[in-house]
Amino acid sequence: MAETKLITLKINDREVQVPHGTSIIEAARRIGTEVPSFCYFPGLAVQAACRMCLVEVEKMPKLQTACSLAVSEGMVVKTDTAQIHDARKAMLEFLLTNHPLDCPVCDKGGECELQDMVFRYGADTSRFVEEKIHRPEEKWSDLVYYDSPRCILCFRCVTVCDAGMDVKALGVGMRGANSIIIPNREDHLECEECGMCIDICPVGALTSGTYRYKTRPWEMTYVSTVCTHCSNGCKTTLSVRNHEIMRANNRDLSGINEDFLCIKGRFGFDFTTHPERIKQPMVRKGDKLYPVSWEEAAQTAATRLKQVYDAGGKDSIGFIGSNRTSNEENYLFQRLARATFGTNNLDHHRTADYTGLLTALGDNAADSVLTMKHLGESKAVLLVGNDPTNQNPLVAWQIRKAIRQIGAKLFILNAHEIKLKRKATQFVKVEAGQEAAALNWMAHEQGRLDSSLVEQLVQLQAALDAEPEVAIVFGAEITGAAIALLVAFGSKLHGKVRYMALGDYANSRGAADMGLLPDRLPSYAHVDDSAAREGFERLWGGVIPSKTGMTAPAMVDAAQNGNLKALYVMGANPLAHFGTLGFGRGKLELLIVHEMFLTETAKIADVVFPAASAYEKEGTVTNTSGEIQRLQKAAEVMGPRTDFDLLRILSHQLEKLGLGKAFHYKTPHAVFEEIRKAVPGYDVQPTGLLTGAAESTRVRIAKNGHAPYDVPVGLIRSAHDTLFTSGTLGRFCTTMESLPEAEAKP
């Protein structure tokens, strides 16, 4: 790859080197010099509309817009002179001609870029005496309100909706001073309701329906944490007042998502205050669940678990974990199952085959995993299955970003005509379930396929073979042996190939990495691997079985027919995912559940512990590309406790009954320190996590003589969530569920 040419110039007498094609405004930012602008936003098309970024360039007769002028060798730039100051002051005077100056009641007060610039450059008087143009505020949707007199026509909202989101829901109407932003359905919006237009608006023209007139920015504290919904791991900043989350946005642009958030990350937080939230432990007495004290609930759970264990043995109990709980909680959960109860009857709702991918990659796994940053910089992307726009929104954003900024080529192999098709260089449609057959042909040229499909696959292979690097992204349609075919195909390509398996939920990858699997210990060591097993036995002080346990669907079936006597569920709803909702408990003697709401599974439980959400706890999560990030506690909630605390409490109760060893960890951080030392691939430096960065794991599965990895059909399956749903949790996100777009979901 050719080296990028560097240009040397001076900005305010400071010499700086930047790549060829860099704009002056970006060059200035590299040395910490601010050039004010309203219309410019990194990564989006240049508008040069607001004229606030005017600078002096030596040998040029007039002021230049720093956002639209590229640097040149030897250029000399001044960003703060008397002439520039007067020009910016004049531009602000124009912008305030029709601005209502209602800062005391504007939701943007204290965060408004126009307010900041007027404070710095503006005049205290205006030469304009004409009556201001006024229009009433418009409600475009339940989430987006538009106040046109406040609008400064920077066009950021139009640009991000068009170029960034590929939705094109906003445009510009009228001319001159009467220009306004207009929605795509005349008087209302019909879009993905991502709220990007609200966040990117530099003034208070676009405001949030969930936040407006509720509080002021200086009354809140700001906590950056990881979105609790899909598996992409976007960082979201929660604005909290009196332990209540008032809004979420992406004001912390340091996350892997940078300036992107979808509707779930921005508006999907109101489940935390849903009236149906469980606030007190419950124990079944007769046919009903009754609220009880924490002591009674913990003692009941421990006593009855011990009774089942004594009567039926270790294989009479099953454990189903969560893909939303933290790494630390998942680690303790599988330790409870394996070291305390001696069973591998342990699983979770698997939405991507991470085991299959890491097995297929083998020793090359650590260098072949595709991160979100890599995806946004990829020159070519092959998408197999999945619908990232709906199921993995950040992945879709990164693909569009790569296409927009570096001219990346997108190739799609899918049974459905997804939205990203209109950005694709080539779209190959296959019949549902035939993705593996297509991969088999590309990898080994084996199998009987339709001649037209073969022709398309030949073209696809030739196009990918010509690329210096390829990002391969795939969904739950590709599992087990099919992943091995995909990797075999990738190994035939001449360029560097990286892979990403797309899961559904916030910690789907972390749940698998931490060993919530019936045949794998943490970091995917097989349960019959004596060296790995003995290492964890020394650490935990229990005997771990070498026999593969039951999968989650098998446990639900066994509970129905009586082969499983007790089921311990943490943060999952297995009866909805794997069972027939009408059959109820079956022959199950004991069902213990950690939950936020009375789900189908919780309603029939014997003991229900109220659990805290991801926004109410500390810990770490691992996104679908294997990047670890830190959860930060944003709010206190009365009643529920974290799953970390619930597992600690239960372990102490069980130890009193002579079963296992109690967990003596004081904090989730102490558990993570053990994970760093005990789980291969998780020995990352904590400094990055503490500063809010994402740290990539280096998990790999060594060749150990096992047969090629495969899984039963249907065991790994996506929930096929939309932008407006999020598994069980989505139904309690009132704002999202109330939108017309959510009602129209398939």
Secondary structure, 3 states (H helix, E strand, C coil): CCCCCEEEEEECCEEEEEECCCEHHHHHHHCCCCCCCCCCCCCCCCCCCCCCCEEEECCCCCCEECCCCECCCCCEEECCCHHHHHHHHHHHHHHCCCCCCCCCCCCCCCCCHHHHHHHHHCCCCCCCCCCCCCCCCEECCCCEEECHHHCCCCCHHHHHHHHHCCCCCEEEECCHHHCEEEECECCECCCCCCCHHHHHCCCCCEEECCCCCCCCHHHCEEEEEECCCECCCCEEEEEEECCEEEEEECCCCCCCCCCCCCHHHHHCCHHHHCCCCCCCCEEEECCEEEECCHHHHHHHHHHHHHHHHHHHCHHHEEEECCCCCCHHHHHHHHHHHHHHCCCCCEECCCCCCHHHHHHHHHHHHHHHECCHHHHHCCCEEEEECCCHHHHCHHHHHHHHHHHHHHCCEEEEEECCCCHHHHHCCEEEECCCCCHHHHHHHHHHCCCCCCHHHHHHHHHHHHHHHCCCEEEEEECCCCCCHHHHHHHHHHHHCCCEEEEEECCCECCHHHHHHCCCCCCECHHHCECCCHHHHHHHHHHHCCCCCCCCCCCHHHHHHHHHHCCCCEEEEECCCHHHHCCCHHHCCCCCCEEEEEECCCCHHHHCCCEEEEECCHHHCCEEEECCCCEEEEECCCCCCCCCECHHHHHHHHHHHHHHCCCCCCCCCCCHHHHHHHHHHHCCCCCCCHHHHHCCCCEECCCCCCCCCCCCCCCCCCCCCCCCCCCCCCHHHHCCCHHHHCCHHHHCCC
